[in-house]
Amino acid sequence: MDSIKMSIIVPVYNAGIYFEECICSILSQTYTNYELILVDDGSDDGSREKCFSYAEKNNRVKVFLQNRKGVSAARNKGISNAVGDYLMFMDNDDFYKSNNVFSNIVNCLSQTQPDVIMFRRTDFWENGENVETTTSIDRSIINTSSKAKALKYCIKTDILTRAVWTKAIKRQLVIDHNIFFPEGKRNEDTYFTGELIRYASTFDWCDLATYMYRKGTGKSQSDQKVSYQIAKDLKDVCVDFIETVKKSNDSEELKEVYYSYIAYPYAVLMMFTGGIKDSRIKKDIQDIKKYAFVLNYDTNPYMKKIKKFYKLLGFSFTIKALNLYNFIRHCNYLFRRNHS
């Protein structure tokens, strides 16, 4: 088991008070065959100096520098310099739940050697409240079934998230297929995970809540007003993915699975467009309307209600309904954040 080397990639930018907890949760792991790659993106709050301090004390830590190129470029630099068998990603204000996360994941990896293994996350609020998914998962369906059946099950049970930090990914898969994050754009995880499921052949599941995702710090999409550029970036990701799938030689069964994956981000895109006051958005709405057929692929549990709205109300009214839902959800989120 110790022969599997893990590469943990952490983009760093003005990490502040959460940085130490993040890094210590990695360096305290009982499984020690790993490298920690810190890519500082031009921090000016002392985070860069902390990176070098960790590297001086621990030879597993490698530090790379860049200047304000963004999280995608930082992750790409980490990928290019990694030497591990599997890649994992972490944001610089999140942390691992315990010191046996790596050993548990590697134990699962050693059993099946999948291209991609997924695991649970826990939403962590500053008041100490943890929100953890508890869906019962049949691991054997994921690691013994055909690719299409495995992915369909992952989408149906909502364990195939867009977030890259809920996965460990075989590095050779990424290198062989040139899978990197789109630089200078948001929604980079949706793109990257889409590429992973297209090129990966085998999958597995580690049924542990390992990753603590810090909520209410201002980093998440829920904290931020949706700009035209954010919607435009998501549009590009959705349209490019759908067009790629349409033109591919994949089986119809796999195409249906891929459409099921992108259906939820596409619905989020519809939701975004309904709340943007920018004259340019009208053209984008017309551009994406022809891809509304993906709403029919309702494997994801959240898509079933959206599909019903779409069938009943049509495209334009579904956008309005989703925008209203987003407004209510955002108000609830802000209330919770301000009282955590």
ZIMO-V689661 format. One line per field, one symbol per residue. phi: phi as a letter, one per 20 degrees, with the letter a starting at -180 (. if undefined). psi: psi as a letter, one per 20 degrees, with the letter a starting at -180 (. if undefined). burial: b if it has 24 or more other C-alpha atoms within 12 Angstrom, else e. A space follows every 50 residues. Layout:
BEGIN
phi: ???
psi: ???
burial: ???
END
This chain:
BEGIN
phi: .ffeeddddcfcblfmfefffgfffefeffedebcddddednfcdnffff gfffffebfeeddcdbcldnffffffffffdfcffcdccbefceaefbed ffffffgfffeclffcddbfccfddffnfddcfcgfdegfffecefgfff ffffffemdeefffedbdcfffffffdlecefencemffffffffgffef dccbcdeceddeefdndneeffedffefffffffgffffffffffgefef ffffgffffffegfgffffgffffddebfffffffffegfdfgfffedff gfffffffgffednffffgfffffgfffffffffffffde
psi: hiiopqoopoppolhbiiggggghhgijqhpimrqoopopkkqkjihghh ghghhhioiipppqqrolirhghgghhgghiqjrhqpqqqqjjarqhrjk gghgghgggihilrhpqqrqqpppqhjippopqjpppnhhhgjirrgggg ggghghjkinrhpijkqppphhggghjlorqpqjqrkhhggghghghhhq hqrrpomqnhpoopqjiihrhhiqporhhghgghgggggggghgghirjq qhghghgghhgigghghggggghijpmphhhghhghhihijihiiinkgp hhighggggghghrgghhggghggghggggghghgggij.
burial: eeebbbbbbbbbbbbeeebbebbbbbbbbebbbbbbbbbbbbbeeebbbb bbebeeeeebbbbbbbeebbbbbbbbbbbbbbbbbbbbbbbbbbbbbbee bbbbbbebbeeebbbbbbbbbbbbeeeeeeeeeeeebebeebbeeebbbb bbbbbbbbbbbbbbbbbbbbbbbbeeeebbbbeebbbbbbbbbbbbbbbb bbbbbbbbbbbbbbbbbeebebeeebebebbbbbbbbbbebbeebeeeee eeebbbbbbbbbbbbbbbbbbbbbbbeeeebeebbeebbebbebbbbbbb bbbeebbeebeeeebbebbbbbbeebeeeeeebeeeeeee
END
